[in-house]
Amino acid sequence: MTGPRTGVVADANVLIDYASVDKSLLALVAGHLGPLRIASPVLEEVRQLSATEAMKLGLEIVEPTLAQALEAEGARGATSFQDQLCLILARDNGWTVISNDKTLRGVCAKLGIRCLWGLETMAVLVAQGHLSAAKALAAAEAMSERNIFLTQQVVAAFRRKLGL
């Protein structure tokens, strides 16, 4: 789905979902779709994942340049500083953004930056044979219990996509 090892950058909402239910999923993303990068200011938002844990899972913590941070700080619109950093890092490095944030995804679409939904990322891992459909569905159901935006309708559509 992404180019050959071009890498991905995840925003806080996806990291929180994954880290809350099964941190090993992040290692799978890093190992098969990654490298998986996290901007340091984004990681600070994710209480469920420490920098040490992230590095043990094979995630790369990225420090934005001063120019990138200033651009993110000066950006106008409905996206947060952290989301702007994800977008800028993806744009500057040819990475794919993993996000469930519709506003961020909309800005990425306007700029031609590839995006994956959080659950879509697991579906890619299933399609590539790196994750069982049953484990992906169990993770999605657990995420749904913690995240009001991952509704039962979203999980049902994910189940159908997995062929379950």
C-alpha positions in Angstrom: 0.0 0.0 0.0 2.8 2.4 0.7 5.8 2.4 -1.5 8.8 0.3 -0.8 9.7 1.1 2.7 8.8 4.8 2.3 7.4 4.9 5.7 4.4 6.2 7.6 3.7 8.8 10.2 0.9 8.3 12.7 -1.1 10.9 14.6 -2.1 10.7 18.2 -5.6 9.3 17.7 -4.3 6.2 15.9 -1.4 5.7 18.3 -3.8 6.0 21.3 -6.2 3.4 19.7 -3.4 0.9 19.0 -1.4 1.4 22.2 -4.6 1.1 24.3 -5.5 -2.4 23.0 -2.3 -4.1 21.6 1.0 -2.4 21.3 2.3 -5.2 19.2 0.2 -3.9 16.4 2.4 -0.9 16.2 5.4 -3.2 15.8 3.7 -4.9 12.9 3.0 -1.6 11.2 6.6 -0.5 11.7 7.9 -3.8 10.4 5.8 -4.2 7.4 4.4 -0.8 6.4 7.0 1.4 8.0 9.3 2.6 9.2 6.6 4.0 11.5 7.6 7.5 12.6 6.1 9.6 15.4 6.8 13.3 15.8 8.0 13.9 19.3 5.3 16.5 20.1 2.7 13.9 19.0 4.2 11.2 21.2 3.9 13.6 24.2 0.1 13.5 23.6 0.0 9.7 23.9 0.0 8.7 27.6 -0.4 5.1 26.6 3.0 4.9 25.0 6.4 6.0 26.4 9.3 6.9 24.2 11.2 3.8 25.5 8.3 1.5 24.6 8.0 3.1 21.2 11.6 2.5 20.4 11.4 -1.1 21.7 8.5 -1.6 19.3 10.6 -0.4 16.4 9.0 3.0 16.1 11.1 6.0 15.1 10.7 9.2 17.1 11.3 12.2 14.9 12.3 15.6 15.9 10.8 18.2 13.5 13.2 20.8 12.2 12.8 24.4 13.4 11.4 25.3 10.0 8.8 22.5 10.2 7.8 23.5 13.8 7.5 27.1 12.8 5.4 26.2 9.8 3.1 24.0 11.9 2.8 26.7 14.5 1.8 29.3 11.9 -0.7 27.1 10.0 -4.2 28.3 10.0 -7.3 26.2 10.1 -8.9 23.5 12.2 -5.8 21.2 12.5 -3.7 21.2 15.7 0.0 21.9 15.8 0.6 18.2 16.2 -1.5 17.3 13.2 0.2 19.9 11.1 3.5 18.3 12.1 2.3 14.9 10.8 1.2 16.5 7.6 4.4 18.5 7.1 6.7 15.5 7.9 4.7 13.4 5.5 4.9 16.0 2.8 8.6 16.7 3.2 9.6 13.0 3.3 7.0 11.3 1.0 5.5 9.4 3.9 1.9 8.1 4.3 -0.2 9.6 7.2 -2.1 7.2 9.4 -5.0 9.1 10.9 -8.7 8.9 11.7 -9.0 12.7 11.9 -11.2 13.9 9.0 -9.8 17.4 9.0 -6.2 16.2 8.8 -7.1 13.7 6.1 -8.9 16.4 4.2 -5.8 18.7 4.2 -3.7 15.7 3.2 -6.0 15.0 0.3 -5.8 18.6 -0.9 -2.0 18.3 -0.9 -1.8 14.9 -2.5 -0.5 13.2 0.7 -1.5 9.5 1.0 -3.5 8.6 4.1 -4.6 5.4 5.7 -7.4 5.0 8.3 -6.4 3.3 11.5 -8.5 0.2 10.8 -7.5 0.3 7.1 -3.9 -0.1 8.2 -4.8 -3.3 10.0 -6.6 -4.5 6.9 -3.5 -3.9 4.8 -1.5 -6.1 7.3 -4.2 -8.8 7.0 -4.1 -8.7 3.2 -0.3 -9.0 3.3 -0.5 -12.0 5.6 1.2 -10.3 8.6 -1.9 -10.2 10.9 -4.8 -12.6 11.2 -8.3 -11.3 10.4 -9.6 -12.6 13.8 -6.9 -10.6 15.7 -7.5 -7.5 13.6 -11.2 -7.7 14.3 -10.7 -8.3 18.0 -8.4 -5.2 18.1 -11.0 -3.1 16.3 -13.8 -4.2 18.7 -11.6 -3.3 21.7 -10.7 0.0 20.1 -14.4 0.6 19.6 -15.1 0.2 23.3 -12.6 3.0 24.1 -13.2 5.4 21.1 -16.7 6.7 20.5 -15.8 7.5 16.9 -15.2 3.9 16.1 -18.9 3.0 16.1 -20.4 -0.4 15.7 -21.2 0.5 12.1 -17.5 1.2 11.5 -16.5 -2.1 13.1 -19.2 -4.0 11.1 -17.8 -2.5 7.8 -14.3 -3.5 8.9 -15.6 -7.0 9.6 -17.0 -7.2 6.1 -13.8 -5.8 4.6 -12.0 -8.7 6.4 -14.4 -11.2 5.0 -15.6 -12.3 8.4 
